[in-house]
Amino acid sequence: MEASTPGQYLLILIGIVLQRGCPLDAICDGIELSLEELGQAGTRVGEAQADKMVANALQATGDAALGLEVGQQINLAAHAVVGQTFMACTDLTEVLETLVKYGPLLTGPQTRLYLFHDGQRDRTGFELELQAPALTRRFTHDVIFSAAQKALSDLLQSPVEQIEVSFPYPRPADTTPFGTIFGSAVSFDKDRAVMSLPNTIMQRPLPTSNATLRELYEAECARLLAHLANSTSCTEKTLMALEKLEGQYPQLEQMAAMLNLSTRTYRRRLEAERTTFQSLLDRVRLQHALTHLRKPHASIYQTAMALGFNDASNFRRAFIQWCGESPTQWRARYRRDTATTPTEPIDG
């Protein structure tokens, strides 16, 4: 099965939407799995079907902030063995390290999590990079950050203090739900999706810490992650290969051969997964470009060469096509955002 979303998360979504009086048929339209199958332990739902269910739920409820409510309903038990590993960690720093390491078990491979450190302000957290359709992009950001806030509060057995969150989409008309969950330090329309806490809170001992259990649970997480990698889709296999070939990106025919597929079969499988080789290549090249542009001393020319472009002008044209702005404009905005306090009061 294509790796994606745990079925338990979608059951939570269905339950919330049903409580609002929406019919089950509207939520599950176009979904092949039954409720019974969704509730089975270990069930994972392919990306296309998960996105379809989310789109159905958003349309049925008309609530753009639905993801925040879903995240608040996801308790530690819903995270299965990863949640048990969280509980056995020494402190929240170990929790975030576990989240980043085993994040694909919870979020699917289209979502990437990275540790975030702000040494000047003594803050630690995680950064989220997400590949999602425009219709479900805000929903997915909201779910992940809301669920993270809920998990951290549950682990501390007290409300999380001094949390800061930045979202990469425009400021909603109604920010009340964000203030209720995260407090006042929330910002929107940022280049980076980041949640952070003061290091003094991150290092606070967890009451459920257990080193022996953590070792056992983490071994199971590693086993599950290996199994997930072996069952990845053609899309994910392509992305994983491209990420390792920075600056030496193959052509479609070469990529097909690397995956032991004919060009025709490879193209057909990608079409079945609603993507193309070119779109996947562009995605990876953009990720690599942004990584280089975040480096303070990497020039535009050096970035272009690292990504396999013949000259900086070709890279600039490609980057504008990917992002809608030039590399210089993106870097200036990134440096401006990171040089200042990352969040501002949502009621400011």
C-alpha positions in Angstrom: 0.0 0.0 0.0 1.1 3.5 -0.7 2.4 5.0 2.6 0.3 7.8 3.9 -2.0 8.5 6.8 -2.9 6.2 9.7 -6.5 5.2 9.5 -7.1 6.2 13.2 -6.6 9.9 12.3 -9.3 9.8 9.6 -11.7 8.1 12.0 -11.2 11.1 14.3 -12.0 13.4 11.4 -15.1 11.4 10.5 -16.3 11.5 14.1 -16.0 15.3 14.3 -17.8 15.8 11.0 -20.6 13.4 12.0 -21.1 15.2 15.3 -21.8 18.4 13.2 -24.7 16.7 11.5 -23.0 15.9 8.2 -24.0 12.7 6.5 -21.5 9.8 6.4 -22.0 9.4 2.6 -20.8 13.0 2.0 -17.6 12.4 4.0 -16.8 9.0 2.4 -17.7 9.8 -1.2 -15.0 8.3 -3.4 -13.4 6.4 -0.5 -12.8 2.7 -1.0 -12.1 1.7 2.7 -15.0 1.0 5.1 -15.2 2.3 8.6 -14.4 -1.1 9.9 -11.2 -1.3 7.8 -10.2 2.2 8.9 -10.5 1.1 12.6 -8.2 -1.9 12.2 -4.9 -1.7 13.9 -2.1 -0.6 11.5 -4.4 0.5 8.7 -2.9 3.2 6.5 -4.7 5.2 3.9 -3.2 6.1 0.6 -2.4 9.8 0.0 -5.1 10.2 -2.8 -7.9 8.8 -0.7 -6.8 10.6 2.5 -6.8 13.9 0.6 -10.2 13.1 -0.9 -11.7 12.5 2.6 -10.2 15.7 3.9 -11.6 17.7 0.9 -15.0 16.1 1.5 -15.0 17.0 5.2 -14.0 20.6 4.5 -16.7 21.0 1.9 -19.3 19.3 4.1 -18.6 21.5 7.2 -17.5 24.7 5.5 -15.1 25.1 8.4 -11.6 26.2 7.3 -10.3 25.7 10.8 -11.4 22.1 11.0 -7.8 20.8 11.1 -7.2 22.6 14.5 -10.1 20.7 16.0 -9.0 17.4 14.6 -5.5 17.9 16.1 -6.9 18.6 19.5 -8.8 15.2 19.4 -5.7 13.2 18.6 -4.4 11.9 21.9 -1.2 10.0 22.6 -2.9 6.6 22.2 -3.9 7.5 18.7 -0.2 7.8 17.8 0.1 4.1 18.7 3.7 2.9 19.5 5.2 6.3 18.6 3.0 7.9 21.3 4.2 5.3 23.8 7.7 6.2 22.8 6.9 9.8 23.5 5.7 9.0 27.0 8.9 7.1 27.8 11.2 9.9 26.8 13.2 11.8 29.3 12.1 15.3 28.3 10.5 17.2 25.4 13.8 17.5 23.6 13.9 13.7 23.3 10.2 13.7 22.2 11.0 16.1 19.3 14.0 14.0 18.3 11.7 11.0 18.2 9.0 12.9 16.3 11.5 13.9 13.6 13.0 10.4 13.4 9.8 8.5 13.1 7.5 11.2 11.7 6.7 9.3 8.6 4.8 6.8 10.7 2.5 9.5 11.8 2.4 12.0 8.9 3.3 10.0 5.8 6.3 10.5 3.6 5.0 13.7 1.9 5.6 15.5 5.2 9.1 16.2 6.4 10.0 17.3 9.9 13.3 18.9 11.0 14.6 20.0 14.4 14.6 23.7 14.9 17.1 25.6 17.1 17.2 29.3 17.9 20.4 29.7 19.9 20.1 33.4 20.3 16.6 33.1 21.9 17.2 29.7 23.6 14.3 28.0 21.8 13.9 24.5 20.4 11.2 23.0 18.2 10.5 21.6 14.8 10.1 22.8 11.3 7.5 21.3 8.9 7.9 21.0 5.1 4.8 19.8 3.4 3.8 18.6 0.0 0.0 18.7 -0.2 -2.7 19.8 -2.6 -3.7 23.5 -2.2 -7.2 22.5 -0.9 -5.8 20.4 2.0 -2.6 22.3 2.7 -3.8 24.5 5.5 -5.8 21.6 7.0 -2.6 19.5 7.2 -0.5 22.3 8.8 -3.3 22.9 11.3 -3.7 19.3 12.2 0.0 18.6 12.7 0.7 21.7 14.8 -2.5 21.4 16.8 -1.8 17.7 17.5 1.8 18.6 18.5 0.5 21.2 21.0 -1.9 18.6 22.4 0.8 15.9 22.7 3.3 18.2 24.4 0.6 19.4 26.9 -0.4 15.8 27.7 3.2 14.8 28.2 3.9 17.6 30.6 0.5 17.0 32.2 0.0 20.8 32.1 -0.7 23.5 29.5 2.3 24.3 27.3 3.7 27.8 28.0 5.4 30.3 25.8 4.7 28.4 22.6 5.4 30.1 19.3 4.0 29.0 15.9 4.4 30.3 12.4 2.2 29.2 9.5 3.1 29.5 5.8 -0.4 30.5 4.6 -2.2 33.9 4.8 -3.7 35.1 8.0 -7.3 33.8 8.4 -10.1 36.2 8.9 -10.8 34.6 12.3 -7.8 33.8 14.4 -9.7 33.0 17.6 -9.2 29.2 17.4 -5.4 29.7 17.0 -5.3 31.9 20.1 -7.3 29.4 22.1 -4.9 26.5 21.3 -1.5 28.2 20.9 -1.8 31.5 22.7 -0.9 34.9 21.3 2.5 34.2 19.7 1.2 33.0 16.3 2.1 34.4 12.9 1.0 33.7 9.3 2.2 34.1 5.7 5.8 33.0 6.7 8.3 31.1 4.6 8.8 28.5 7.3 6.3 26.5 9.3 7.8 26.3 12.8 6.7 25.5 16.3 9.1 26.2 19.2 9.3 26.4 23.0 11.9 27.8 25.4 14.7 25.4 26.2 13.9 25.6 29.9 10.5 23.9 29.1 12.0 21.5 26.6 14.4 20.2 29.2 11.7 19.7 31.9 11.6 16.0 33.0 8.5 14.1 31.9 6.6 12.3 34.7 6.2 9.2 32.5 9.8 8.8 31.5 11.1 5.2 31.4 14.4 4.5 29.7 13.8 0.7 29.4 10.4 1.1 27.8 11.7 3.8 25.5 14.3 1.4 24.1 11.7 -1.3 23.5 9.2 1.1 21.9 11.8 2.7 19.7 13.0 -0.7 18.4 9.4 -1.3 17.3 9.2 2.2 15.7 12.4 1.4 13.7 10.9 -1.9 12.5 7.7 -0.3 11.4 9.6 2.5 9.6 11.7 0.0 7.7 8.5 -1.8 6.7 7.0 1.4 5.6 10.0 2.2 3.4 9.8 -1.2 1.7 6.2 -0.6 0.8 6.5 2.9 -0.5 4.9 4.1 -3.8 6.7 4.7 -7.0 6.5 8.4 -6.2 8.3 8.0 -2.9 10.9 5.7 -4.4 11.6 8.4 -7.0 11.8 11.2 -4.4 14.1 9.2 -2.2 16.4 8.5 -5.2 16.4 12.1 -6.4 17.2 13.4 -3.0 20.4 11.4 -3.0 21.5 12.5 -6.4 21.8 16.3 -5.9 23.4 18.0 -8.9 23.4 14.7 -10.9 19.7 14.3 -11.5 18.7 11.5 -13.9 16.4 11.7 -16.9 13.1 9.9 -16.8 14.5 6.9 -18.7 17.4 6.6 -16.3 15.2 6.8 -13.3 13.0 4.1 -14.7 16.0 1.9 -15.1 17.2 2.6 -11.6 13.8 1.3 -10.3 14.0 -1.8 -12.6 11.0 -0.6 -14.7 10.5 0.0 -18.3 10.0 3.7 -19.2 6.4 3.0 -20.2 5.6 1.1 -17.0 7.3 3.8 -14.9 5.4 6.6 -16.5 2.1 4.7 -16.2 2.6 4.1 -12.4 3.4 7.7 -11.8 0.2 8.7 -13.7 -1.8 6.3 -11.5 -0.4 8.1 -8.5 -1.4 11.4 -10.1 2.0 12.8 -10.6 4.8 13.1 -13.2 8.6 12.6 -13.2 9.1 16.3 -14.0 6.9 17.5 -11.1 8.8 15.2 -8.7 12.2 16.4 -10.1 11.1 20.1 -9.7 10.0 19.4 -6.1 13.4 17.9 -5.1 15.4 20.6 -6.9 13.4 23.2 -5.1 14.0 21.6 -1.8 17.7 21.4 -2.5 17.7 25.0 -3.8 16.1 26.3 -0.6 18.6 24.4 1.5 21.5 26.1 -0.2 19.8 29.5 -0.2 19.4 29.3 3.6 23.2 29.0 3.9 24.6 32.5 4.7 27.7 32.3 2.4 26.3 30.3 -0.6 26.0 32.5 -3.7 23.3 32.2 -6.3 25.9 31.0 -8.8 27.1 28.3 -6.4 23.6 27.2 -5.7 22.9 27.0 -9.5 26.0 24.8 -10.0 25.2 22.6 -7.1 21.8 21.9 -8.6 23.2 21.0 -12.0 22.3 24.2 -13.9 24.7 25.5 -16.6 24.4 29.1 -15.4 22.7 31.2 -12.8 20.2 32.7 -15.3 18.7 29.3 -16.1 18.5 28.5 -12.4 16.8 31.9 -11.8 14.2 31.2 -14.5 13.5 27.8 -13.1 13.2 29.1 -9.5 10.8 31.8 -10.5 8.6 29.1 -12.1 8.7 27.0 -9.0 8.2 29.8 -6.4 6.9 32.9 -8.2 9.9 35.0 -7.2 13.6 35.1 -7.8 16.2 33.4 -5.6 17.5 36.8 -4.5 14.0 37.9 -3.5 13.3 34.6 -1.6 16.6 34.8 0.2 16.1 38.5 1.2 12.6 37.6 2.6 14.0 34.6 4.4 16.8 36.6 6.0 14.3 39.4 7.0 12.0 36.9 8.6 14.8 35.0 10.5 16.5 38.2 11.6 13.5 39.3 13.6 11.3 37.6 16.2 9.5 34.8 14.3 6.1 35.4 15.6 3.9 38.3 16.6 0.7 38.5 18.7 -2.2 37.3 16.6 -4.3 40.1 18.0 -1.7 42.7 17.1 
